[in-house]
Amino acid sequence: MNPVIRAQLREFSKANSILTENQEKQFEIYSIFSILTGLLGENIDAYDAHLQGDEFGLDGTAVIIQGEAVRNRQEAEEKLAAINNPSIEFIFFQSKISTNYDYGDISKFFDAITGFFDGDLKGESDAIDDLIGAMEVIYERGVGKRNPKLSCYYVATGNYEQPYKLEKLKDNFRITLQEQNIFDAATISIEFVGARELQQWYRAAVSAVEVEIDFPRNVVMPNNNHVEEAYIRYIDANNLLKLYSLKDSDGNVLGINRSVFFDNIRDYDSKSKINLGIKAGVRSSGGAEFVFRNNGITVVSKSIDRTGDKFRLEDFQIVNGCQTSNVIFDLVYGDDDAGSNGNTELIQDIQVPFRLIGSKDDEFVSSIIVGTNRQNPVRDEQFWALRPFMKSFEEYCRNLDPEEIIYFERRDNQYRNQNVERTRVMQPSVLMKAVAACLLFQPQRAARDYRGILSEYEDSIFLDDHDVRVYHAVAYLYYRLEFLWRNQRIPNSYKTFRYYILAGIGLQMTGGKHVFAMKKGKLASVAESIIALCRDEEAFKAAVEQVVLVIQDRLKEMGVLSQERIRDTIRSETFSSTFRDRLMALELA
């Protein structure tokens, strides 16, 4: 294996707690991570996209609706119900440690992809059947103005030299896909990936985004205690594009780097009347008028190194201006006659109002994000992450004994470039689901309706005077459960019951009593008991087994055997209530 790839693989496996997997499996997950995070800028766990079995022709599949991966029919239904005209993408992966690009293996990969959509791949595994269920729901309900995108990545560790036979195979496969008329033909991507690309994308995935721009004629903004430095004026398209253009090692533009955007880049529709009108206006009158018709872009950077009019930015986000950024990218690189260097005339002519803010204060940065996105839909959990309690919780969790540390990510990609164990990074939405299951005893709602739970319990959870220790205990419990799965200490099939496991342990540790009505001493005791159980792996595994046995026994009594029926059944209030009664009866026996 390429020595650089081997070193990156070792680092990745350690950071993601998959050292017990064989090298082939590690490489599969590493390559999915490098593509999803480094190339595509998706904030999706590569481990979840990886297929654990020996499915025909595939090592990974991601079905993405509006930036979130869905794993089955129910998740797809719930996601589609909440969004009008969603952005949808199917991504397929096949990875080989070999340096060779084998014609037979590539043919199998292409056959598996077509089999996924025509039904021939059904029965390969429960995971594939679940993903096909999600796909079927998408085509039943989710395809509106835009057909889904399709991306296919075949990975090896050599250098792809574009041999005629493989290029012909790829071209024929592209024609087959286009003729199905179920994808956005303009965005079908079929890529053969090699060692050089993997190395580059992995570094992009784990490194802070860093870029140098020219920002002349800038004006210094007023002083603020939360800001190290800030500037305002306007910037030309050439320098603006440097902030979010994804390039290969030769400097060729590959696309837009989604990871630098806070607001949802998927909401951009290049064919909308408004955006088509803007582009037509610029093409007819030139770019000189753009600055007068645009509200501008705001960039927040944790590090700004200024030398004259040159600004080197590190760990930054474009927190406002997604539509503007996309329109400019389309104008410069989207035209058929733009060339590899883009439309150079427009690059020079277009100017955009620009604010650059340097701040390391996450609280202040979050307030800027919310303040500059009031016209855009901001996820509920992002508002919750601004609560003072959440800041206290974050500080507490990352300053514990190394074994118990949790990195609470109040801002997207907050820990992206830091040397931390990735499985210990927890997003607000994950914490909320875990709390709903473990402390509110709502496993039937946690996965699908945690926002409803937040609304219902808004005045009783995550309050400023709450003890952070019990929330940390829940976060640590979730982490340890994931650790057992990733290291094959408990069966992957138990993942279906993830929130019931959390609820079961919560019920056992609290005796089924309302946690937030407890006295502080008792609450602290509950937190300590959860932590102690998690640190005793054998006792923890036994507790998991006991909870799962209660669930499985009840399902057998009901004659529920198929995965789809199991998922439907455990989401009912009746099943949850029976589960709780039986588990508590066991505790009292």
C-alpha positions as CSV (number, residue, x, y, z in Angstrom):
1,M,0.0,0.0,0.0
2,N,1.1,3.6,-0.7
3,P,3.1,4.6,2.5
4,V,1.3,8.0,2.8
5,I,-2.1,6.2,2.5
6,R,-1.0,3.7,5.2
7,A,-0.1,6.6,7.5
8,Q,-3.3,8.4,7.0
9,L,-5.3,5.1,7.4
10,R,-3.6,4.5,10.7
11,E,-4.4,8.0,11.9
12,F,-8.0,7.8,10.7
13,S,-8.6,4.3,12.3
14,K,-7.3,5.5,15.7
15,A,-9.4,8.7,15.6
16,N,-12.5,6.8,14.7
17,S,-12.2,3.8,17.0
18,I,-12.0,1.2,14.2
19,L,-8.6,-0.3,15.0
20,T,-10.1,-3.8,15.5
21,E,-11.5,-3.8,11.9
22,N,-9.3,-5.5,9.4
23,Q,-7.2,-3.2,7.1
24,E,-9.6,-3.7,4.1
25,K,-12.6,-2.5,6.1
26,Q,-10.6,0.4,7.6
27,F,-9.6,1.4,4.1
28,E,-13.2,1.3,2.9
29,I,-14.4,3.6,5.7
30,Y,-11.3,5.9,5.2
31,S,-12.0,6.3,1.5
32,I,-15.7,7.0,2.1
33,F,-14.7,9.6,4.7
34,S,-12.2,11.3,2.4
35,I,-14.7,11.6,-0.4
36,L,-17.8,12.6,1.7
37,T,-16.0,15.1,4.0
38,G,-12.8,16.1,2.1
39,L,-14.2,16.3,-1.5
40,L,-18.0,16.9,-1.1
41,G,-17.9,18.8,2.2
42,E,-20.7,16.6,3.7
43,N,-21.1,16.4,7.5
44,I,-22.1,12.7,7.4
45,D,-20.5,9.9,9.3
46,A,-18.6,7.7,6.9
47,Y,-19.2,4.7,9.3
48,D,-22.9,5.1,8.7
49,A,-22.5,5.1,4.9
50,H,-20.3,2.0,5.0
51,L,-21.9,-1.3,4.3
52,Q,-20.8,-3.8,7.0
53,G,-21.4,-7.1,5.0
54,D,-20.2,-8.5,1.7
55,E,-22.8,-6.8,-0.6
56,F,-22.4,-7.4,-4.3
57,G,-20.3,-4.7,-5.9
58,L,-20.7,-2.1,-3.1
59,D,-18.7,-1.0,0.0
60,G,-20.8,2.1,0.8
61,T,-24.0,3.9,-0.1
62,A,-25.3,7.2,1.0
63,V,-28.9,8.4,0.4
64,I,-28.9,12.1,1.2
65,I,-31.9,14.4,1.5
66,Q,-31.2,18.0,2.1
67,G,-27.7,17.3,3.5
68,E,-28.8,14.5,6.0
69,A,-28.3,10.8,5.3
70,V,-31.4,8.6,5.6
71,R,-31.0,4.9,6.1
72,N,-34.5,3.5,5.5
73,R,-38.0,4.1,4.3
74,Q,-39.2,5.7,7.6
75,E,-36.4,8.2,7.8
76,A,-36.9,9.2,4.2
77,E,-40.6,9.7,4.7
78,E,-40.1,11.9,7.8
79,K,-37.4,14.0,6.1
80,L,-39.4,14.5,2.9
81,A,-42.5,15.4,4.9
82,A,-40.6,18.4,6.4
83,I,-39.2,19.8,3.2
84,N,-40.6,21.2,0.0
85,N,-38.6,20.5,-3.2
86,P,-35.6,18.9,-1.4
87,S,-32.2,18.4,-2.7
88,I,-31.5,14.6,-3.1
89,E,-28.3,12.7,-3.9
90,F,-27.4,9.1,-4.2
91,I,-23.7,8.3,-3.6
92,F,-22.1,4.9,-4.2
93,F,-18.6,3.7,-3.2
94,Q,-16.4,0.7,-4.0
95,S,-12.9,0.6,-2.6
96,K,-9.9,-1.7,-3.3
97,I,-6.5,-1.6,-1.5
98,S,-5.0,-2.9,-4.8
99,T,-3.3,-0.5,-7.1
100,N,-5.1,-2.0,-10.1
101,Y,-8.3,-0.8,-11.7
102,D,-9.9,-4.2,-12.5
103,Y,-12.4,-4.3,-15.4
104,G,-14.4,-7.1,-13.7
105,D,-14.6,-5.3,-10.3
106,I,-15.6,-2.1,-12.0
107,S,-18.3,-3.8,-14.0
108,K,-19.7,-5.4,-10.8
109,F,-19.8,-1.9,-9.2
110,F,-21.7,-0.5,-12.1
111,D,-24.1,-3.5,-12.2
112,A,-24.7,-3.1,-8.4
113,I,-25.7,0.6,-8.9
114,T,-28.2,-0.2,-11.7
115,G,-29.4,-3.2,-9.6
116,F,-30.0,-0.8,-6.7
117,F,-32.5,1.2,-8.7
118,D,-34.2,-1.6,-10.7
119,G,-34.6,-3.9,-7.7
120,D,-32.1,-6.6,-8.7
121,L,-30.0,-5.9,-5.6
122,K,-32.8,-6.6,-3.2
123,G,-32.0,-9.3,-0.7
124,E,-28.3,-8.6,-0.6
125,S,-28.5,-7.4,3.0
126,D,-30.9,-5.8,5.4
127,A,-28.9,-2.5,5.0
128,I,-29.3,-2.6,1.2
129,D,-33.0,-3.4,1.5
130,D,-33.5,-0.5,3.9
131,L,-31.7,1.9,1.5
132,I,-33.7,0.7,-1.4
133,G,-36.8,1.4,0.7
134,A,-35.6,5.0,1.1
135,M,-35.0,5.2,-2.6
136,E,-38.5,4.0,-3.4
137,V,-40.0,6.6,-1.1
138,I,-38.0,9.3,-2.8
139,Y,-39.3,8.5,-6.2
140,E,-42.8,8.1,-4.9
141,R,-43.0,11.4,-3.0
142,G,-39.8,13.4,-3.1
143,V,-38.9,14.3,-6.7
144,G,-40.3,17.7,-7.5
145,K,-38.6,20.3,-9.6
146,R,-35.2,18.5,-9.5
147,N,-34.3,14.9,-10.2
148,P,-31.7,13.5,-7.7
149,K,-28.0,13.8,-8.2
150,L,-26.0,10.6,-8.7
151,S,-22.3,10.2,-7.8
152,C,-20.3,7.0,-8.2
153,Y,-16.7,6.5,-6.8
154,Y,-14.5,3.6,-7.6
155,V,-11.4,3.8,-5.4
156,A,-8.0,2.1,-5.7
157,T,-4.5,3.0,-4.5
158,G,-2.8,3.3,-7.8
159,N,-2.8,6.1,-10.4
160,Y,-5.7,6.0,-12.9
161,E,-4.2,6.4,-16.4
162,Q,-7.5,6.5,-18.3
163,P,-7.1,3.2,-20.3
164,Y,-9.4,3.0,-23.3
165,K,-11.4,0.0,-22.2
166,L,-12.3,1.5,-18.8
167,E,-13.1,4.9,-20.3
168,K,-15.4,3.1,-22.8
169,L,-17.0,1.1,-19.9
170,K,-17.6,4.4,-18.0
171,D,-19.0,6.2,-21.0
172,N,-21.5,3.3,-21.7
173,F,-22.5,3.3,-18.1
174,R,-23.2,7.0,-18.1
175,I,-25.4,6.6,-21.2
176,T,-27.3,3.8,-19.4
177,L,-27.9,6.1,-16.4
178,Q,-29.0,9.0,-18.5
179,E,-31.4,6.9,-20.5
180,Q,-33.2,5.9,-17.3
181,N,-34.3,9.6,-16.9
182,I,-34.5,9.3,-13.1
183,F,-31.4,11.4,-12.4
184,D,-30.3,15.0,-13.0
185,A,-28.3,14.1,-16.2
186,A,-26.1,17.2,-15.8
187,T,-24.8,16.2,-12.4
188,I,-24.1,12.5,-12.9
189,S,-20.6,11.9,-11.7
190,I,-18.6,8.7,-12.3
191,E,-15.1,8.9,-10.9
192,F,-12.1,6.6,-10.7
193,V,-10.1,7.7,-7.6
194,G,-6.4,7.0,-6.9
195,A,-3.8,7.6,-4.2
196,R,-3.1,11.2,-5.0
197,E,-6.8,12.2,-4.8
198,L,-7.3,10.2,-1.6
199,Q,-4.4,11.9,0.1
200,Q,-5.5,15.3,-0.9
201,W,-9.1,14.8,0.1
202,Y,-8.2,13.3,3.4
203,R,-6.0,16.2,4.3
204,A,-8.8,18.6,3.3
205,A,-11.2,16.6,5.6
206,V,-9.0,16.9,8.7
207,S,-7.3,20.2,8.1
208,A,-8.6,23.7,8.7
209,V,-9.6,25.5,5.5
210,E,-6.9,28.0,4.7
211,V,-6.8,30.6,1.9
212,E,-5.1,33.9,1.0
213,I,-7.1,36.7,-0.6
214,D,-6.5,40.3,-1.7
215,F,-8.9,42.7,0.0
216,P,-7.8,46.2,-1.0
217,R,-9.6,49.4,0.1
218,N,-11.0,47.7,3.1
219,V,-12.4,49.8,6.0
220,V,-11.8,48.7,9.6
221,M,-15.1,48.1,11.5
222,P,-15.7,49.5,15.0
223,N,-14.1,47.8,18.0
224,N,-15.9,45.0,19.8
225,N,-14.8,43.0,22.8
226,H,-15.7,39.7,21.0
227,V,-13.8,40.6,17.8
228,E,-10.1,40.6,17.2
229,E,-10.4,42.4,13.9
230,A,-13.1,43.1,11.3
231,Y,-13.2,44.8,7.9
232,I,-15.8,45.9,5.4
233,R,-16.0,47.1,1.8
234,Y,-16.2,45.0,-1.4
235,I,-14.2,42.3,-3.0
236,D,-13.8,41.1,-6.6
237,A,-15.1,37.7,-7.8
238,N,-11.6,36.4,-8.3
239,N,-10.7,36.6,-4.6
240,L,-14.2,35.7,-3.5
241,L,-14.1,32.4,-5.5
242,K,-10.8,31.5,-3.7
243,L,-12.9,31.1,-0.5
244,Y,-15.1,28.3,-1.7
245,S,-13.7,26.8,-4.9
246,L,-12.6,23.2,-4.5
247,K,-9.4,22.6,-6.6
248,D,-7.2,19.6,-7.3
249,S,-3.5,19.5,-6.8
250,D,-3.0,21.0,-10.2
251,G,-5.2,24.0,-9.4
252,N,-8.1,22.9,-11.6
253,V,-11.5,23.9,-10.2
254,L,-13.6,20.8,-9.3
255,G,-16.6,22.4,-7.8
256,I,-17.8,24.2,-4.7
257,N,-16.5,23.4,-1.3
258,R,-19.7,23.0,0.7
259,S,-17.9,22.7,4.1
260,V,-17.2,26.4,4.2
261,F,-20.8,27.4,4.1
262,F,-23.0,27.7,7.2
263,D,-26.3,28.1,5.4
264,N,-27.6,25.3,3.3
265,I,-25.9,25.3,-0.1
266,R,-28.4,22.7,-1.3
267,D,-31.2,25.3,-1.3
268,Y,-29.6,26.9,-4.3
269,D,-31.4,26.2,-7.5
270,S,-29.5,27.3,-10.6
271,K,-32.6,27.1,-12.7
272,S,-34.9,29.3,-10.6
273,K,-36.3,32.3,-12.3
274,I,-34.6,34.7,-9.8
275,N,-31.1,33.2,-10.3
276,L,-31.6,32.8,-14.1
277,G,-32.6,36.5,-14.2
278,I,-29.5,37.6,-12.2
279,K,-27.2,35.7,-14.5
280,A,-28.9,36.9,-17.6
281,G,-28.6,40.5,-16.4
282,V,-24.9,40.1,-15.6
283,R,-24.2,38.5,-19.0
284,S,-26.1,41.3,-20.9
285,S,-24.7,44.3,-19.0
286,G,-21.5,42.9,-17.6
287,G,-20.6,42.5,-13.9
288,A,-20.1,46.2,-13.1
289,E,-23.6,46.6,-11.7
290,F,-23.6,43.5,-9.5
291,V,-22.2,45.3,-6.5
292,F,-25.2,47.7,-6.5
293,R,-27.8,44.9,-6.6
294,N,-26.5,42.5,-4.0
295,N,-26.6,42.4,-0.2
296,G,-23.2,40.9,0.0
297,I,-21.3,38.2,1.9
298,T,-20.2,37.8,5.5
299,V,-17.2,35.6,6.4
300,V,-16.2,34.7,10.0
301,S,-12.6,33.5,10.5
302,K,-10.9,32.2,13.7
303,S,-7.5,33.3,12.4
304,I,-6.7,36.3,10.2
305,D,-3.1,37.1,9.3
306,R,-2.9,40.4,7.5
307,T,0.1,41.7,5.4
308,G,-0.9,44.9,3.7
309,D,-4.0,44.1,1.6
310,K,-3.3,40.4,1.7
311,F,-5.4,38.4,4.2
312,R,-4.6,34.8,5.1
313,L,-7.7,33.2,6.6
314,E,-7.8,29.9,8.5
315,D,-10.8,28.0,9.9
316,F,-13.4,30.3,8.4
317,Q,-17.0,30.0,7.3
318,I,-19.2,31.9,4.9
319,V,-22.1,32.5,7.2
320,N,-24.2,34.5,4.8
321,G,-24.3,34.7,1.0
322,C,-24.9,31.2,-0.2
323,Q,-27.0,32.3,-3.2
324,T,-24.6,35.0,-4.2
325,S,-21.7,32.6,-4.0
326,N,-23.4,30.1,-6.2
327,V,-24.6,32.6,-8.8
328,I,-21.0,33.9,-9.2
329,F,-19.6,30.4,-9.4
330,D,-22.2,29.6,-12.1
331,L,-21.4,32.8,-14.0
332,V,-17.6,32.2,-13.9
333,Y,-17.4,28.4,-14.3
334,G,-20.8,27.3,-15.4
335,D,-20.9,28.6,-19.0
336,D,-19.9,26.0,-21.6
337,D,-17.3,28.4,-23.1
338,A,-15.9,29.4,-19.7
339,G,-12.8,27.2,-20.0
340,S,-10.7,25.7,-17.2
341,N,-9.8,29.1,-15.9
342,G,-13.4,30.4,-15.9
343,N,-14.9,33.5,-17.5
344,T,-12.0,35.8,-17.0
345,E,-13.9,39.0,-18.0
346,L,-16.5,38.5,-15.3
347,I,-13.9,37.6,-12.7
348,Q,-12.5,41.1,-13.2
349,D,-15.7,43.0,-13.4
350,I,-17.9,41.5,-10.6
351,Q,-17.5,43.2,-7.2
352,V,-19.4,42.0,-4.1
353,P,-20.1,43.8,-0.7
354,F,-17.9,41.9,1.8
355,R,-17.6,41.7,5.6
356,L,-14.7,39.9,7.1
357,I,-14.9,39.3,10.9
358,G,-12.1,37.7,12.9
359,S,-13.3,36.1,16.2
360,K,-12.5,33.1,18.3
361,D,-15.6,33.6,20.5
362,D,-17.9,30.7,19.5
363,E,-20.8,32.3,21.3
364,F,-20.4,35.6,19.4
365,V,-19.8,33.7,16.1
366,S,-23.0,31.8,16.6
367,S,-25.0,35.0,17.2
368,I,-23.6,36.4,13.9
369,I,-24.7,33.3,12.1
370,V,-28.2,33.5,13.5
371,G,-28.4,37.3,13.0
372,T,-27.3,37.1,9.3
373,N,-29.6,34.2,8.5
374,R,-32.9,35.5,9.8
375,Q,-34.4,35.2,6.3
376,N,-33.2,31.6,6.0
377,P,-34.5,28.5,7.8
378,V,-32.1,27.8,10.7
379,R,-32.2,24.4,12.3
380,D,-33.9,24.3,15.7
381,E,-31.0,22.6,17.3
382,Q,-28.7,25.5,16.3
383,F,-30.9,28.0,18.3
384,W,-30.7,25.6,21.2
385,A,-27.0,25.4,20.9
386,L,-26.8,29.1,21.7
387,R,-28.3,28.6,25.2
388,P,-25.9,29.5,28.1
389,F,-26.4,25.9,29.4
390,M,-25.0,24.5,26.2
391,K,-21.8,26.6,26.5
392,S,-21.4,25.3,30.1
393,F,-22.0,21.8,29.0
394,E,-19.4,22.0,26.2
395,E,-16.8,23.4,28.5
396,Y,-17.5,20.7,31.2
397,C,-17.4,17.8,28.7
398,R,-14.1,18.7,27.1
399,N,-12.2,19.2,30.4
400,L,-12.8,15.8,32.0
401,D,-10.6,12.7,32.5
402,P,-9.4,11.7,29.0
403,E,-11.6,8.5,29.0
404,E,-14.8,10.5,29.7
405,I,-14.2,13.5,27.4
406,I,-17.0,14.4,24.9
407,Y,-16.5,17.2,22.4
408,F,-19.9,18.9,22.1
409,E,-20.0,20.6,18.7
410,R,-22.3,23.7,19.2
411,R,-21.2,25.0,15.8
412,D,-20.9,22.8,12.6
413,N,-17.4,21.5,12.0
414,Q,-16.2,23.2,15.2
415,Y,-13.7,20.4,15.9
416,R,-13.0,19.5,12.3
417,N,-9.3,20.4,12.2
418,Q,-8.5,19.5,15.8
419,N,-6.7,16.3,16.8
420,V,-9.5,14.6,18.7
421,E,-11.1,11.2,18.6
422,R,-13.9,11.7,16.1
423,T,-16.3,9.4,17.7
424,R,-16.3,11.6,20.8
425,V,-17.6,14.6,18.8
426,M,-21.3,15.0,19.4
427,Q,-23.7,17.3,17.5
428,P,-26.7,19.0,19.3
429,S,-29.2,17.0,17.4
430,V,-27.6,13.7,18.6
431,L,-27.5,14.9,22.2
432,M,-31.2,15.9,22.0
433,K,-32.2,12.5,20.7
434,A,-30.2,10.7,23.4
435,V,-31.7,12.9,26.1
436,A,-35.2,12.3,24.7
437,A,-34.6,8.5,24.9
438,C,-32.6,8.2,28.1
439,L,-33.9,10.8,30.4
440,L,-37.4,11.5,29.1
441,F,-38.0,7.7,28.3
442,Q,-39.3,8.5,24.8
443,P,-37.5,6.0,22.6
444,Q,-40.4,5.7,20.2
445,R,-40.1,9.4,19.4
446,A,-36.4,10.1,19.8
447,A,-35.3,9.2,16.2
448,R,-38.2,10.7,14.3
449,D,-39.7,13.4,16.5
450,Y,-37.1,14.9,18.8
451,R,-38.0,18.4,17.6
452,G,-41.5,17.8,18.8
453,I,-40.1,16.6,22.1
454,L,-38.0,19.7,22.4
455,S,-41.0,21.9,21.9
456,E,-43.0,19.9,24.4
457,Y,-40.3,20.0,27.1
458,E,-38.8,23.4,26.2
459,D,-39.2,24.7,29.7
460,S,-37.8,21.6,31.5
461,I,-34.6,20.5,29.7
462,F,-31.3,22.3,29.1
463,L,-32.0,24.9,31.6
464,D,-29.3,27.2,33.0
465,D,-29.5,25.8,36.5
466,H,-29.4,22.1,35.4
467,D,-26.6,19.9,36.5
468,V,-24.4,19.3,33.4
469,R,-23.2,15.9,34.8
470,V,-26.4,14.0,34.0
471,Y,-26.4,15.3,30.4
472,H,-22.7,14.4,30.1
473,A,-23.5,10.9,31.4
474,V,-26.1,10.5,28.6
475,A,-23.6,11.7,26.0
476,Y,-20.9,9.3,27.3
477,L,-23.4,6.5,27.3
478,Y,-24.2,7.2,23.6
479,Y,-20.5,7.3,22.8
480,R,-19.7,4.0,24.5
481,L,-22.6,2.3,22.7
482,E,-21.2,3.5,19.4
483,F,-17.8,2.3,20.5
484,L,-19.1,-1.2,21.1
485,W,-20.6,-1.4,17.7
486,R,-17.6,0.0,15.9
487,N,-15.4,-2.5,17.6
488,Q,-17.7,-5.4,17.1
489,R,-18.3,-6.0,20.8
490,I,-22.1,-6.2,20.3
491,P,-24.1,-7.2,17.2
492,N,-24.8,-4.5,14.6
493,S,-28.4,-5.8,14.4
494,Y,-28.9,-4.1,17.8
495,K,-28.7,-0.7,16.1
496,T,-32.4,-0.9,15.3
497,F,-33.0,-0.7,19.0
498,R,-30.5,2.1,19.7
499,Y,-32.9,4.5,21.4
500,Y,-34.6,1.7,23.4
501,I,-31.2,0.7,24.7
502,L,-30.6,4.2,25.9
503,A,-34.1,4.4,27.4
504,G,-33.7,1.0,29.1
505,I,-30.5,2.0,30.8
506,G,-32.0,5.3,31.7
507,L,-35.0,3.5,33.3
508,Q,-32.8,1.2,35.2
509,M,-30.6,3.9,36.6
510,T,-33.4,6.2,37.6
511,G,-36.0,3.6,38.7
512,G,-38.3,5.1,36.1
513,K,-38.5,8.4,38.1
514,H,-38.6,11.8,36.6
515,V,-35.0,12.8,36.5
516,F,-35.3,16.6,36.6
517,A,-37.6,16.4,39.7
518,M,-34.8,14.7,41.7
519,K,-32.7,16.5,44.3
520,K,-29.2,17.4,43.1
521,G,-27.5,14.7,45.2
522,K,-29.7,12.0,43.7
523,L,-29.2,13.4,40.2
524,A,-25.4,13.3,40.6
525,S,-25.7,9.7,41.8
526,V,-27.6,8.8,38.6
527,A,-24.9,10.4,36.5
528,E,-22.2,8.5,38.4
529,S,-24.0,5.2,38.0
530,I,-24.3,5.6,34.2
531,I,-20.6,6.5,33.9
532,A,-19.6,3.6,36.1
533,L,-21.7,1.2,34.0
534,C,-20.2,2.5,30.8
535,R,-16.7,2.0,32.1
536,D,-17.3,-1.6,33.0
537,E,-17.5,-3.1,29.6
538,E,-18.8,-6.5,30.6
539,A,-21.5,-5.1,32.8
540,F,-22.4,-2.6,30.1
541,K,-22.7,-5.4,27.5
542,A,-24.9,-7.4,29.9
543,A,-27.2,-4.4,30.4
544,V,-27.5,-4.0,26.6
545,E,-28.3,-7.6,26.2
546,Q,-31.0,-7.5,28.8
547,V,-32.7,-4.6,27.2
548,V,-32.6,-6.1,23.8
549,L,-33.9,-9.4,25.1
550,V,-37.0,-7.6,26.5
551,I,-37.6,-6.0,23.1
552,Q,-37.0,-9.2,21.1
553,D,-39.3,-11.3,23.3
554,R,-42.2,-8.8,22.9
555,L,-41.6,-8.7,19.1
556,K,-41.7,-12.5,18.9
557,E,-45.0,-12.6,20.9
558,M,-46.4,-10.2,18.4
559,G,-45.2,-12.2,15.4
560,V,-43.2,-9.3,14.1
561,L,-40.1,-10.6,12.2
562,S,-39.2,-8.4,9.2
563,Q,-37.0,-5.4,9.7
564,E,-39.5,-3.0,8.2
565,R,-42.3,-4.3,10.5
566,I,-39.9,-4.1,13.5
567,R,-39.2,-0.5,12.8
568,D,-42.9,0.4,12.5
569,T,-43.8,-1.5,15.6
570,I,-41.1,0.0,17.9
571,R,-42.2,3.5,17.0
572,S,-45.7,3.0,18.5
573,E,-46.6,4.4,21.9
574,T,-48.2,1.1,22.9
575,F,-45.0,-0.9,22.3
576,S,-42.9,1.7,24.2
577,S,-45.3,1.5,27.2
578,T,-45.2,-2.3,27.3
579,F,-41.4,-2.2,27.0
580,R,-41.2,0.1,30.0
581,D,-43.5,-1.9,32.1
582,R,-41.7,-5.2,31.4
583,L,-38.3,-3.7,32.0
584,M,-39.3,-2.1,35.3
585,A,-40.9,-5.5,36.4
586,L,-37.6,-7.2,35.8
587,E,-35.8,-4.6,37.9
588,L,-38.3,-5.1,40.8
589,A,-38.2,-8.9,40.6
